[in-house]
Amino acid sequence: MSESWMAYGKCVEESPDVFFPSDGLGVEKAKRICQECMVQEACLAYALCNRIKHGVWGGRSERQRRRMLRRAAA
């Protein structure tokens, strides 16, 4: 999967720390930024394909992505 989409993400305008929060409020802030991002779907697909365990990717938290992967495996 090409990673060229990364240059177009809303995340490039933010500190990486925003997308690797330590609390629920931080997760919600990151998810709000992702909602306005034009590459949200590519970002989520990248995180799922690469089994990225940490951070908010494609507007989904670590927990949400784990659930998605479990459902896909079932």
PDB file of N, CA, C, O and CB in Angstrom:
ATOM      1  N   MET A   1       0.842  -1.179   0.000  1.00  0.00           N
ATOM      2  CA  MET A   1       0.000   0.000   0.000  1.00  0.00           C
ATOM      3  C   MET A   1       0.886   1.241   0.000  1.00  0.00           C
ATOM      4  O   MET A   1       1.773   1.371   0.844  1.00  0.00           O
ATOM      5  CB  MET A   1      -0.957  -0.001   1.218  1.00  0.00           C
ATOM      6  N   SER A   2       0.658   2.124  -0.912  1.00  0.00           N
ATOM      7  CA  SER A   2       1.413   3.367  -1.000  1.00  0.00           C
ATOM      8  C   SER A   2       1.092   4.263   0.195  1.00  0.00           C
ATOM      9  O   SER A   2      -0.025   4.251   0.711  1.00  0.00           O
ATOM     10  CB  SER A   2       1.105   4.098  -2.323  1.00  0.00           C
ATOM     11  N   GLU A   3       2.057   5.014   0.614  1.00  0.00           N
ATOM     12  CA  GLU A   3       1.876   5.919   1.753  1.00  0.00           C
ATOM     13  C   GLU A   3       1.823   7.376   1.312  1.00  0.00           C
ATOM     14  O   GLU A   3       1.948   8.269   2.150  1.00  0.00           O
ATOM     15  CB  GLU A   3       3.001   5.727   2.764  1.00  0.00           C
ATOM     16  N   SER A   4       1.643   7.637   0.033  1.00  0.00           N
ATOM     17  CA  SER A   4       1.629   9.005  -0.476  1.00  0.00           C
ATOM     18  C   SER A   4       0.471   9.828   0.095  1.00  0.00           C
ATOM     19  O   SER A   4       0.555  11.055   0.162  1.00  0.00           O
ATOM     20  CB  SER A   4       1.548   8.989  -1.990  1.00  0.00           C
ATOM     21  N   TRP A   5      -0.588   9.168   0.497  1.00  0.00           N
ATOM     22  CA  TRP A   5      -1.744   9.857   1.080  1.00  0.00           C
ATOM     23  C   TRP A   5      -1.376  10.609   2.354  1.00  0.00           C
ATOM     24  O   TRP A   5      -2.031  11.589   2.708  1.00  0.00           O
ATOM     25  CB  TRP A   5      -2.855   8.858   1.376  1.00  0.00           C
ATOM     26  N   MET A   6      -0.327  10.153   3.045  1.00  0.00           N
ATOM     27  CA  MET A   6       0.045  10.758   4.324  1.00  0.00           C
ATOM     28  C   MET A   6       0.342  12.252   4.214  1.00  0.00           C
ATOM     29  O   MET A   6       0.116  12.997   5.168  1.00  0.00           O
ATOM     30  CB  MET A   6       1.248  10.048   4.889  1.00  0.00           C
ATOM     31  N   ALA A   7       0.833  12.686   3.093  1.00  0.00           N
ATOM     32  CA  ALA A   7       1.163  14.101   2.901  1.00  0.00           C
ATOM     33  C   ALA A   7      -0.082  14.984   2.904  1.00  0.00           C
ATOM     34  O   ALA A   7       0.022  16.198   3.081  1.00  0.00           O
ATOM     35  CB  ALA A   7       1.923  14.287   1.594  1.00  0.00           C
ATOM     36  N   TYR A   8      -1.248  14.391   2.710  1.00  0.00           N
ATOM     37  CA  TYR A   8      -2.493  15.149   2.614  1.00  0.00           C
ATOM     38  C   TYR A   8      -3.344  15.092   3.882  1.00  0.00           C
ATOM     39  O   TYR A   8      -4.440  15.652   3.914  1.00  0.00           O
ATOM     40  CB  TYR A   8      -3.297  14.642   1.456  1.00  0.00           C
ATOM     41  N   GLY A   9      -2.865  14.439   4.899  1.00  0.00           N
ATOM     42  CA  GLY A   9      -3.629  14.288   6.134  1.00  0.00           C
ATOM     43  C   GLY A   9      -3.669  15.555   6.965  1.00  0.00           C
ATOM     44  O   GLY A   9      -2.721  16.341   6.963  1.00  0.00           O
ATOM     45  N   LYS A  10      -4.761  15.748   7.667  1.00  0.00           N
ATOM     46  CA  LYS A  10      -4.878  16.882   8.597  1.00  0.00           C
ATOM     47  C   LYS A  10      -3.827  16.787   9.701  1.00  0.00           C
ATOM     48  O   LYS A  10      -3.470  17.792  10.316  1.00  0.00           O
ATOM     49  CB  LYS A  10      -6.295  16.931   9.218  1.00  0.00           C
ATOM     50  N   CYS A  11      -3.339  15.588   9.945  1.00  0.00           N
ATOM     51  CA  CYS A  11      -2.376  15.372  11.018  1.00  0.00           C
ATOM     52  C   CYS A  11      -1.044  16.075  10.764  1.00  0.00           C
ATOM     53  O   CYS A  11      -0.303  16.346  11.709  1.00  0.00           O
ATOM     54  CB  CYS A  11      -2.141  13.894  11.204  1.00  0.00           C
ATOM     55  N   VAL A  12      -0.727  16.376   9.500  1.00  0.00           N
ATOM     56  CA  VAL A  12       0.542  17.051   9.230  1.00  0.00           C
ATOM     57  C   VAL A  12       0.563  18.463   9.797  1.00  0.00           C
ATOM     58  O   VAL A  12       1.627  19.067   9.936  1.00  0.00           O
ATOM     59  CB  VAL A  12       0.806  17.093   7.736  1.00  0.00           C
ATOM     60  N   GLU A  13      -0.609  18.984  10.121  1.00  0.00           N
ATOM     61  CA  GLU A  13      -0.718  20.328  10.686  1.00  0.00           C
ATOM     62  C   GLU A  13      -0.640  20.317  12.218  1.00  0.00           C
ATOM     63  O   GLU A  13      -0.660  21.374  12.848  1.00  0.00           O
ATOM     64  CB  GLU A  13      -2.026  20.975  10.239  1.00  0.00           C
ATOM     65  N   GLU A  14      -0.553  19.143  12.806  1.00  0.00           N
ATOM     66  CA  GLU A  14      -0.589  18.983  14.262  1.00  0.00           C
ATOM     67  C   GLU A  14       0.673  18.299  14.767  1.00  0.00           C
ATOM     68  O   GLU A  14       1.420  17.690  14.002  1.00  0.00           O
ATOM     69  CB  GLU A  14      -1.826  18.181  14.684  1.00  0.00           C
ATOM     70  N   SER A  15       0.890  18.412  16.053  1.00  0.00           N
ATOM     71  CA  SER A  15       1.968  17.685  16.704  1.00  0.00           C
ATOM     72  C   SER A  15       1.610  16.204  16.730  1.00  0.00           C
ATOM     73  O   SER A  15       0.450  15.865  16.967  1.00  0.00           O
ATOM     74  CB  SER A  15       2.223  18.225  18.142  1.00  0.00           C
ATOM     75  N   PRO A  16       2.566  15.315  16.495  1.00  0.00           N
ATOM     76  CA  PRO A  16       2.266  13.877  16.569  1.00  0.00           C
ATOM     77  C   PRO A  16       1.704  13.473  17.933  1.00  0.00           C
ATOM     78  O   PRO A  16       0.955  12.501  18.028  1.00  0.00           O
ATOM     79  CB  PRO A  16       3.524  13.064  16.274  1.00  0.00           C
ATOM     80  N   ASP A  17       2.056  14.204  18.983  1.00  0.00           N
ATOM     81  CA  ASP A  17       1.553  13.895  20.320  1.00  0.00           C
ATOM     82  C   ASP A  17       0.031  13.910  20.386  1.00  0.00           C
ATOM     83  O   ASP A  17      -0.565  13.198  21.194  1.00  0.00           O
ATOM     84  CB  ASP A  17       2.114  14.877  21.323  1.00  0.00           C
ATOM     85  N   VAL A  18      -0.596  14.717  19.543  1.00  0.00           N
ATOM     86  CA  VAL A  18      -2.059  14.812  19.535  1.00  0.00           C
ATOM     87  C   VAL A  18      -2.670  13.452  19.201  1.00  0.00           C
ATOM     88  O   VAL A  18      -3.733  13.113  19.721  1.00  0.00           O
ATOM     89  CB  VAL A  18      -2.536  15.883  18.517  1.00  0.00           C
ATOM     90  N   PHE A  19      -2.018  12.672  18.347  1.00  0.00           N
ATOM     91  CA  PHE A  19      -2.573  11.409  17.880  1.00  0.00           C
ATOM     92  C   PHE A  19      -2.106  10.204  18.686  1.00  0.00           C
ATOM     93  O   PHE A  19      -2.447   9.062  18.378  1.00  0.00           O
ATOM     94  CB  PHE A  19      -2.219  11.210  16.447  1.00  0.00           C
ATOM     95  N   PHE A  20      -1.327  10.477  19.716  1.00  0.00           N
ATOM     96  CA  PHE A  20      -0.886   9.433  20.647  1.00  0.00           C
ATOM     97  C   PHE A  20      -1.164   9.916  22.068  1.00  0.00           C
ATOM     98  O   PHE A  20      -0.248  10.067  22.876  1.00  0.00           O
ATOM     99  CB  PHE A  20       0.642   9.095  20.452  1.00  0.00           C
ATOM    100  N   PRO A  21      -2.447  10.157  22.358  1.00  0.00           N
ATOM    101  CA  PRO A  21      -2.839  10.734  23.643  1.00  0.00           C
ATOM    102  C   PRO A  21      -2.756   9.725  24.786  1.00  0.00           C
ATOM    103  O   PRO A  21      -2.701   8.512  24.585  1.00  0.00           O
ATOM    104  CB  PRO A  21      -4.247  11.283  23.553  1.00  0.00           C
ATOM    105  N   SER A  22      -2.749  10.286  25.991  1.00  0.00           N
ATOM    106  CA  SER A  22      -2.674   9.435  27.180  1.00  0.00           C
ATOM    107  C   SER A  22      -4.008   9.323  27.901  1.00  0.00           C
ATOM    108  O   SER A  22      -4.107   8.639  28.920  1.00  0.00           O
ATOM    109  CB  SER A  22      -1.629   9.967  28.132  1.00  0.00           C
ATOM    110  N   ASP A  23      -5.037   9.991  27.381  1.00  0.00           N
ATOM    111  CA  ASP A  23      -6.341   9.926  28.044  1.00  0.00           C
ATOM    112  C   ASP A  23      -7.474  10.007  27.021  1.00  0.00           C
ATOM    113  O   ASP A  23      -7.256  10.259  25.836  1.00  0.00           O
ATOM    114  CB  ASP A  23      -6.477  11.060  29.078  1.00  0.00           C
ATOM    115  N   GLY A  24      -8.672   9.787  27.514  1.00  0.00           N
ATOM    116  CA  GLY A  24      -9.856   9.783  26.660  1.00  0.00           C
ATOM    117  C   GLY A  24     -10.149  11.117  26.010  1.00  0.00           C
ATOM    118  O   GLY A  24     -10.622  11.162  24.874  1.00  0.00           O
ATOM    119  N   LEU A  25      -9.872  12.216  26.719  1.00  0.00           N
ATOM    120  CA  LEU A  25     -10.100  13.538  26.134  1.00  0.00           C
ATOM    121  C   LEU A  25      -9.179  13.753  24.943  1.00  0.00           C
ATOM    122  O   LEU A  25      -9.581  14.330  23.933  1.00  0.00           O
ATOM    123  CB  LEU A  25      -9.882  14.645  27.184  1.00  0.00           C
ATOM    124  N   GLY A  26      -7.957  13.290  25.066  1.00  0.00           N
ATOM    125  CA  GLY A  26      -7.013  13.407  23.962  1.00  0.00           C
ATOM    126  C   GLY A  26      -7.448  12.595  22.759  1.00  0.00           C
ATOM    127  O   GLY A  26      -7.288  13.029  21.619  1.00  0.00           O
ATOM    128  N   VAL A  27      -7.992  11.430  23.006  1.00  0.00           N
ATOM    129  CA  VAL A  27      -8.498  10.579  21.920  1.00  0.00           C
ATOM    130  C   VAL A  27      -9.615  11.301  21.184  1.00  0.00           C
ATOM    131  O   VAL A  27      -9.648  11.309  19.953  1.00  0.00           O
ATOM    132  CB  VAL A  27      -9.003   9.216  22.468  1.00  0.00           C
ATOM    133  N   GLU A  28     -10.516  11.899  21.923  1.00  0.00           N
ATOM    134  CA  GLU A  28     -11.640  12.610  21.296  1.00  0.00           C
ATOM    135  C   GLU A  28     -11.155  13.796  20.473  1.00  0.00           C
ATOM    136  O   GLU A  28     -11.697  14.063  19.401  1.00  0.00           O
ATOM    137  CB  GLU A  28     -12.632  13.089  22.363  1.00  0.00           C
ATOM    138  N   LYS A  29     -10.151  14.505  20.954  1.00  0.00           N
ATOM    139  CA  LYS A  29      -9.593  15.636  20.199  1.00  0.00           C
ATOM    140  C   LYS A  29      -9.011  15.145  18.876  1.00  0.00           C
ATOM    141  O   LYS A  29      -9.257  15.740  17.827  1.00  0.00           O
ATOM    142  CB  LYS A  29      -8.503  16.370  21.030  1.00  0.00           C
ATOM    143  N   ALA A  30      -8.245  14.069  18.927  1.00  0.00           N
ATOM    144  CA  ALA A  30      -7.643  13.516  17.709  1.00  0.00           C
ATOM    145  C   ALA A  30      -8.728  13.054  16.742  1.00  0.00           C
ATOM    146  O   ALA A  30      -8.623  13.293  15.539  1.00  0.00           O
ATOM    147  CB  ALA A  30      -6.699  12.342  18.052  1.00  0.00           C
ATOM    148  N   LYS A  31      -9.756  12.404  17.244  1.00  0.00           N
ATOM    149  CA  LYS A  31     -10.825  11.902  16.392  1.00  0.00           C
ATOM    150  C   LYS A  31     -11.569  13.044  15.700  1.00  0.00           C
ATOM    151  O   LYS A  31     -11.998  12.899  14.555  1.00  0.00           O
ATOM    152  CB  LYS A  31     -11.799  11.061  17.211  1.00  0.00           C
ATOM    153  N   ARG A  32     -11.724  14.174  16.386  1.00  0.00           N
ATOM    154  CA  ARG A  32     -12.377  15.342  15.769  1.00  0.00           C
ATOM    155  C   ARG A  32     -11.549  15.861  14.595  1.00  0.00           C
ATOM    156  O   ARG A  32     -12.101  16.249  13.566  1.00  0.00           O
ATOM    157  CB  ARG A  32     -12.585  16.469  16.814  1.00  0.00           C
ATOM    158  N   ILE A  33     -10.236  15.868  14.749  1.00  0.00           N
ATOM    159  CA  ILE A  33      -9.368  16.305  13.654  1.00  0.00           C
ATOM    160  C   ILE A  33      -9.517  15.344  12.479  1.00  0.00           C
ATOM    161  O   ILE A  33      -9.610  15.775  11.330  1.00  0.00           O
ATOM    162  CB  ILE A  33      -7.883  16.382  14.116  1.00  0.00           C
ATOM    163  N   CYS A  34      -9.539  14.068  12.760  1.00  0.00           N
ATOM    164  CA  CYS A  34      -9.666  13.050  11.710  1.00  0.00           C
ATOM    165  C   CYS A  34     -10.985  13.170  10.947  1.00  0.00           C
ATOM    166  O   CYS A  34     -11.033  12.887   9.750  1.00  0.00           O
ATOM    167  CB  CYS A  34      -9.551  11.657  12.319  1.00  0.00           C
ATOM    168  N   GLN A  35     -12.044  13.582  11.619  1.00  0.00           N
ATOM    169  CA  GLN A  35     -13.350  13.681  10.961  1.00  0.00           C
ATOM    170  C   GLN A  35     -13.318  14.635   9.781  1.00  0.00           C
ATOM    171  O   GLN A  35     -14.088  14.476   8.833  1.00  0.00           O
ATOM    172  CB  GLN A  35     -14.406  14.131  11.952  1.00  0.00           C
ATOM    173  N   GLU A  36     -12.431  15.631   9.829  1.00  0.00           N
ATOM    174  CA  GLU A  36     -12.356  16.629   8.763  1.00  0.00           C
ATOM    175  C   GLU A  36     -11.278  16.293   7.731  1.00  0.00           C
ATOM    176  O   GLU A  36     -10.988  17.106   6.854  1.00  0.00           O
ATOM    177  CB  GLU A  36     -12.087  18.001   9.356  1.00  0.00           C
ATOM    178  N   CYS A  37     -10.694  15.123   7.828  1.00  0.00           N
ATOM    179  CA  CYS A  37      -9.556  14.754   6.986  1.00  0.00           C
ATOM    180  C   CYS A  37     -10.004  14.030   5.727  1.00  0.00           C
ATOM    181  O   CYS A  37     -10.843  13.130   5.782  1.00  0.00           O
ATOM    182  CB  CYS A  37      -8.583  13.882   7.766  1.00  0.00           C
ATOM    183  N   MET A  38      -9.442  14.425   4.599  1.00  0.00           N
ATOM    184  CA  MET A  38      -9.834  13.812   3.325  1.00  0.00           C
ATOM    185  C   MET A  38      -9.182  12.451   3.090  1.00  0.00           C
ATOM    186  O   MET A  38      -9.575  11.744   2.162  1.00  0.00           O
ATOM    187  CB  MET A  38      -9.482  14.737   2.186  1.00  0.00           C
ATOM    188  N   VAL A  39      -8.206  12.067   3.897  1.00  0.00           N
ATOM    189  CA  VAL A  39      -7.560  10.764   3.722  1.00  0.00           C
ATOM    190  C   VAL A  39      -7.854   9.822   4.893  1.00  0.00           C
ATOM    191  O   VAL A  39      -7.110   8.874   5.142  1.00  0.00           O
ATOM    192  CB  VAL A  39      -6.049  10.944   3.567  1.00  0.00           C
ATOM    193  N   GLN A  40      -8.935  10.095   5.596  1.00  0.00           N
ATOM    194  CA  GLN A  40      -9.299   9.301   6.774  1.00  0.00           C
ATOM    195  C   GLN A  40      -9.417   7.810   6.452  1.00  0.00           C
ATOM    196  O   GLN A  40      -8.918   6.978   7.210  1.00  0.00           O
ATOM    197  CB  GLN A  40     -10.615   9.805   7.355  1.00  0.00           C
ATOM    198  N   GLU A  41     -10.058   7.466   5.356  1.00  0.00           N
ATOM    199  CA  GLU A  41     -10.245   6.053   5.012  1.00  0.00           C
ATOM    200  C   GLU A  41      -8.919   5.360   4.705  1.00  0.00           C
ATOM    201  O   GLU A  41      -8.696   4.226   5.129  1.00  0.00           O
ATOM    202  CB  GLU A  41     -11.183   5.924   3.816  1.00  0.00           C
ATOM    203  N   ALA A  42      -8.045   6.036   3.973  1.00  0.00           N
ATOM    204  CA  ALA A  42      -6.732   5.462   3.656  1.00  0.00           C
ATOM    205  C   ALA A  42      -5.907   5.285   4.921  1.00  0.00           C
ATOM    206  O   ALA A  42      -5.181   4.301   5.066  1.00  0.00           O
ATOM    207  CB  ALA A  42      -5.976   6.352   2.652  1.00  0.00           C
ATOM    208  N   CYS A  43      -6.020   6.228   5.822  1.00  0.00           N
ATOM    209  CA  CYS A  43      -5.296   6.175   7.092  1.00  0.00           C
ATOM    210  C   CYS A  43      -5.759   4.984   7.932  1.00  0.00           C
ATOM    211  O   CYS A  43      -4.940   4.249   8.484  1.00  0.00           O
ATOM    212  CB  CYS A  43      -5.490   7.485   7.876  1.00  0.00           C
ATOM    213  N   LEU A  44      -7.053   4.803   8.022  1.00  0.00           N
ATOM    214  CA  LEU A  44      -7.592   3.684   8.781  1.00  0.00           C
ATOM    215  C   LEU A  44      -7.177   2.356   8.140  1.00  0.00           C
ATOM    216  O   LEU A  44      -6.775   1.429   8.843  1.00  0.00           O
ATOM    217  CB  LEU A  44      -9.128   3.783   8.870  1.00  0.00           C
ATOM    218  N   ALA A  45      -7.271   2.263   6.835  1.00  0.00           N
ATOM    219  CA  ALA A  45      -6.879   1.040   6.134  1.00  0.00           C
ATOM    220  C   ALA A  45      -5.400   0.732   6.380  1.00  0.00           C
ATOM    221  O   ALA A  45      -5.032  -0.424   6.589  1.00  0.00           O
ATOM    222  CB  ALA A  45      -7.154   1.173   4.619  1.00  0.00           C
ATOM    223  N   TYR A  46      -4.568   1.751   6.356  1.00  0.00           N
ATOM    224  CA  TYR A  46      -3.135   1.578   6.609  1.00  0.00           C
ATOM    225  C   TYR A  46      -2.906   1.018   8.013  1.00  0.00           C
ATOM    226  O   TYR A  46      -2.138   0.074   8.196  1.00  0.00           O
ATOM    227  CB  TYR A  46      -2.386   2.921   6.438  1.00  0.00           C
ATOM    228  N   ALA A  47      -3.577   1.608   8.997  1.00  0.00           N
ATOM    229  CA  ALA A  47      -3.414   1.168  10.386  1.00  0.00           C
ATOM    230  C   ALA A  47      -3.887  -0.273  10.566  1.00  0.00           C
ATOM    231  O   ALA A  47      -3.246  -1.051  11.273  1.00  0.00           O
ATOM    232  CB  ALA A  47      -4.186   2.098  11.337  1.00  0.00           C
ATOM    233  N   LEU A  48      -4.989  -0.628   9.942  1.00  0.00           N
ATOM    234  CA  LEU A  48      -5.500  -1.989  10.057  1.00  0.00           C
ATOM    235  C   LEU A  48      -4.596  -2.995   9.341  1.00  0.00           C
ATOM    236  O   LEU A  48      -4.294  -4.059   9.884  1.00  0.00           O
ATOM    237  CB  LEU A  48      -6.915  -2.066   9.492  1.00  0.00           C
ATOM    238  N   CYS A  49      -4.172  -2.663   8.144  1.00  0.00           N
ATOM    239  CA  CYS A  49      -3.311  -3.571   7.368  1.00  0.00           C
ATOM    240  C   CYS A  49      -1.967  -3.799   8.048  1.00  0.00           C
ATOM    241  O   CYS A  49      -1.401  -4.890   7.980  1.00  0.00           O
ATOM    242  CB  CYS A  49      -3.085  -3.015   5.963  1.00  0.00           C
ATOM    243  N   ASN A  50      -1.469  -2.766   8.700  1.00  0.00           N
ATOM    244  CA  ASN A  50      -0.162  -2.856   9.341  1.00  0.00           C
ATOM    245  C   ASN A  50      -0.251  -3.177  10.828  1.00  0.00           C
ATOM    246  O   ASN A  50       0.759  -3.185  11.532  1.00  0.00           O
ATOM    247  CB  ASN A  50       0.585  -1.569   9.151  1.00  0.00           C
ATOM    248  N   ARG A  51      -1.464  -3.440  11.297  1.00  0.00           N
ATOM    249  CA  ARG A  51      -1.690  -3.818  12.693  1.00  0.00           C
ATOM    250  C   ARG A  51      -1.036  -2.826  13.665  1.00  0.00           C
ATOM    251  O   ARG A  51      -0.381  -3.223  14.628  1.00  0.00           O
ATOM    252  CB  ARG A  51      -1.149  -5.229  12.947  1.00  0.00           C
ATOM    253  N   ILE A  52      -1.228  -1.532  13.394  1.00  0.00           N
ATOM    254  CA  ILE A  52      -0.663  -0.504  14.258  1.00  0.00           C
ATOM    255  C   ILE A  52      -1.462  -0.497  15.551  1.00  0.00           C
ATOM    256  O   ILE A  52      -2.682  -0.329  15.537  1.00  0.00           O
ATOM    257  CB  ILE A  52      -0.681   0.904  13.569  1.00  0.00           C
ATOM    258  N   LYS A  53      -0.781  -0.678  16.647  1.00  0.00           N
ATOM    259  CA  LYS A  53      -1.449  -0.859  17.936  1.00  0.00           C
ATOM    260  C   LYS A  53      -1.661   0.423  18.721  1.00  0.00           C
ATOM    261  O   LYS A  53      -2.517   0.460  19.605  1.00  0.00           O
ATOM    262  CB  LYS A  53      -0.669  -1.802  18.765  1.00  0.00           C
ATOM    263  N   HIS A  54      -0.914   1.466  18.430  1.00  0.00           N
ATOM    264  CA  HIS A  54      -0.978   2.671  19.263  1.00  0.00           C
ATOM    265  C   HIS A  54      -1.438   3.881  18.467  1.00  0.00           C
ATOM    266  O   HIS A  54      -1.169   4.001  17.272  1.00  0.00           O
ATOM    267  CB  HIS A  54       0.380   2.953  19.889  1.00  0.00           C
ATOM    268  N   GLY A  55      -2.133   4.767  19.151  1.00  0.00           N
ATOM    269  CA  GLY A  55      -2.531   6.027  18.554  1.00  0.00           C
ATOM    270  C   GLY A  55      -3.893   6.000  17.896  1.00  0.00           C
ATOM    271  O   GLY A  55      -4.548   4.963  17.789  1.00  0.00           O
ATOM    272  N   VAL A  56      -4.293   7.184  17.461  1.00  0.00           N
ATOM    273  CA  VAL A  56      -5.546   7.362  16.726  1.00  0.00           C
ATOM    274  C   VAL A  56      -5.183   7.428  15.248  1.00  0.00           C
ATOM    275  O   VAL A  56      -4.395   8.278  14.831  1.00  0.00           O
ATOM    276  CB  VAL A  56      -6.328   8.662  17.193  1.00  0.00           C
ATOM    277  N   TRP A  57      -5.750   6.545  14.474  1.00  0.00           N
ATOM    278  CA  TRP A  57      -5.509   6.469  13.031  1.00  0.00           C
ATOM    279  C   TRP A  57      -6.853   6.392  12.335  1.00  0.00           C
ATOM    280  O   TRP A  57      -7.704   5.589  12.716  1.00  0.00           O
ATOM    281  CB  TRP A  57      -4.612   5.239  12.657  1.00  0.00           C
ATOM    282  N   GLY A  58      -7.052   7.210  11.329  1.00  0.00           N
ATOM    283  CA  GLY A  58      -8.299   7.163  10.570  1.00  0.00           C
ATOM    284  C   GLY A  58      -9.523   7.433  11.414  1.00  0.00           C
ATOM    285  O   GLY A  58     -10.614   6.952  11.107  1.00  0.00           O
ATOM    286  N   GLY A  59      -9.350   8.199  12.473  1.00  0.00           N
ATOM    287  CA  GLY A  59     -10.481   8.534  13.323  1.00  0.00           C
ATOM    288  C   GLY A  59     -10.914   7.430  14.265  1.00  0.00           C
ATOM    289  O   GLY A  59     -11.991   7.507  14.857  1.00  0.00           O
ATOM    290  N   ARG A  60     -10.091   6.403  14.414  1.00  0.00           N
ATOM    291  CA  ARG A  60     -10.428   5.281  15.301  1.00  0.00           C
ATOM    292  C   ARG A  60      -9.349   5.116  16.362  1.00  0.00           C
ATOM    293  O   ARG A  60      -8.158   5.260  16.088  1.00  0.00           O
ATOM    294  CB  ARG A  60     -10.594   3.966  14.493  1.00  0.00           C
ATOM    295  N   SER A  61      -9.780   4.819  17.550  1.00  0.00           N
ATOM    296  CA  SER A  61      -8.865   4.593  18.664  1.00  0.00           C
ATOM    297  C   SER A  61      -8.261   3.195  18.564  1.00  0.00           C
ATOM    298  O   SER A  61      -8.669   2.379  17.738  1.00  0.00           O
ATOM    299  CB  SER A  61      -9.591   4.776  20.016  1.00  0.00           C
ATOM    300  N   GLU A  62      -7.292   2.945  19.417  1.00  0.00           N
ATOM    301  CA  GLU A  62      -6.662   1.622  19.474  1.00  0.00           C
ATOM    302  C   GLU A  62      -7.712   0.544  19.732  1.00  0.00           C
ATOM    303  O   GLU A  62      -7.723  -0.492  19.067  1.00  0.00           O
ATOM    304  CB  GLU A  62      -5.573   1.583  20.573  1.00  0.00           C
ATOM    305  N   ARG A  63      -8.579   0.789  20.685  1.00  0.00           N
ATOM    306  CA  ARG A  63      -9.625  -0.180  21.050  1.00  0.00           C
ATOM    307  C   ARG A  63     -10.572  -0.426  19.881  1.00  0.00           C
ATOM    308  O   ARG A  63     -10.926  -1.570  19.595  1.00  0.00           O
ATOM    309  CB  ARG A  63     -10.420   0.317  22.273  1.00  0.00           C
ATOM    310  N   GLN A  64     -10.981   0.641  19.209  1.00  0.00           N
ATOM    311  CA  GLN A  64     -11.900   0.487  18.079  1.00  0.00           C
ATOM    312  C   GLN A  64     -11.269  -0.336  16.959  1.00  0.00           C
ATOM    313  O   GLN A  64     -11.936  -1.174  16.351  1.00  0.00           O
ATOM    314  CB  GLN A  64     -12.321   1.859  17.544  1.00  0.00           C
ATOM    315  N   ARG A  65      -9.999  -0.104  16.687  1.00  0.00           N
ATOM    316  CA  ARG A  65      -9.328  -0.874  15.635  1.00  0.00           C
ATOM    317  C   ARG A  65      -9.187  -2.339  16.030  1.00  0.00           C
ATOM    318  O   ARG A  65      -9.341  -3.218  15.182  1.00  0.00           O
ATOM    319  CB  ARG A  65      -7.948  -0.280  15.335  1.00  0.00           C
ATOM    320  N   ARG A  66      -8.899  -2.618  17.293  1.00  0.00           N
ATOM    321  CA  ARG A  66      -8.824  -4.020  17.736  1.00  0.00           C
ATOM    322  C   ARG A  66     -10.156  -4.718  17.508  1.00  0.00           C
ATOM    323  O   ARG A  66     -10.196  -5.853  17.033  1.00  0.00           O
ATOM    324  CB  ARG A  66      -8.426  -4.105  19.230  1.00  0.00           C
ATOM    325  N   ARG A  67     -11.252  -4.035  17.851  1.00  0.00           N
ATOM    326  CA  ARG A  67     -12.581  -4.625  17.644  1.00  0.00           C
ATOM    327  C   ARG A  67     -12.841  -4.894  16.167  1.00  0.00           C
ATOM    328  O   ARG A  67     -13.367  -5.943  15.797  1.00  0.00           O
ATOM    329  CB  ARG A  67     -13.672  -3.703  18.207  1.00  0.00           C
ATOM    330  N   MET A  68     -12.466  -3.930  15.328  1.00  0.00           N
ATOM    331  CA  MET A  68     -12.662  -4.098  13.891  1.00  0.00           C
ATOM    332  C   MET A  68     -11.903  -5.325  13.375  1.00  0.00           C
ATOM    333  O   MET A  68     -12.431  -6.093  12.570  1.00  0.00           O
ATOM    334  CB  MET A  68     -12.206  -2.836  13.139  1.00  0.00           C
ATOM    335  N   LEU A  69     -10.673  -5.505  13.838  1.00  0.00           N
ATOM    336  CA  LEU A  69      -9.869  -6.639  13.403  1.00  0.00           C
ATOM    337  C   LEU A  69     -10.452  -7.953  13.896  1.00  0.00           C
ATOM    338  O   LEU A  69     -10.438  -8.948  13.171  1.00  0.00           O
ATOM    339  CB  LEU A  69      -8.439  -6.488  13.890  1.00  0.00           C
ATOM    340  N   ARG A  70     -10.967  -7.968  15.131  1.00  0.00           N
ATOM    341  CA  ARG A  70     -11.577  -9.188  15.666  1.00  0.00           C
ATOM    342  C   ARG A  70     -12.820  -9.560  14.858  1.00  0.00           C
ATOM    343  O   ARG A  70     -13.031 -10.727  14.529  1.00  0.00           O
ATOM    344  CB  ARG A  70     -11.941  -9.006  17.158  1.00  0.00           C
ATOM    345  N   ARG A  71     -13.638  -8.560  14.545  1.00  0.00           N
ATOM    346  CA  ARG A  71     -14.848  -8.822  13.755  1.00  0.00           C
ATOM    347  C   ARG A  71     -14.504  -9.340  12.364  1.00  0.00           C
ATOM    348  O   ARG A  71     -15.160 -10.246  11.849  1.00  0.00           O
ATOM    349  CB  ARG A  71     -15.697  -7.552  13.641  1.00  0.00           C
ATOM    350  N   ALA A  72     -13.479  -8.761  11.766  1.00  0.00           N
ATOM    351  CA  ALA A  72     -13.077  -9.185  10.423  1.00  0.00           C
ATOM    352  C   ALA A  72     -12.556 -10.622  10.423  1.00  0.00           C
ATOM    353  O   ALA A  72     -12.717 -11.354   9.447  1.00  0.00           O
ATOM    354  CB  ALA A  72     -12.005  -8.240   9.867  1.00  0.00           C
ATOM    355  N   ALA A  73     -11.930 -11.010  11.532  1.00  0.00           N
ATOM    356  CA  ALA A  73     -11.376 -12.375  11.646  1.00  0.00           C
ATOM    357  C   ALA A  73     -12.471 -13.409  11.893  1.00  0.00           C
ATOM    358  O   ALA A  73     -12.307 -14.580  11.551  1.00  0.00           O
ATOM    359  CB  ALA A  73     -10.341 -12.439  12.781  1.00  0.00           C
ATOM    360  N   ALA A  74     -13.587 -12.983  12.486  1.00  0.00           N
ATOM    361  CA  ALA A  74     -14.659 -13.919  12.843  1.00  0.00           C
ATOM    362  C   ALA A  74     -15.478 -14.347  11.642  1.00  0.00           C
ATOM    363  O   ALA A  74     -16.415 -15.132  11.782  1.00  0.00           O
ATOM    364  CB  ALA A  74     -15.570 -13.299  13.873  1.00  0.00           C
TER     365      ALA A  74
END
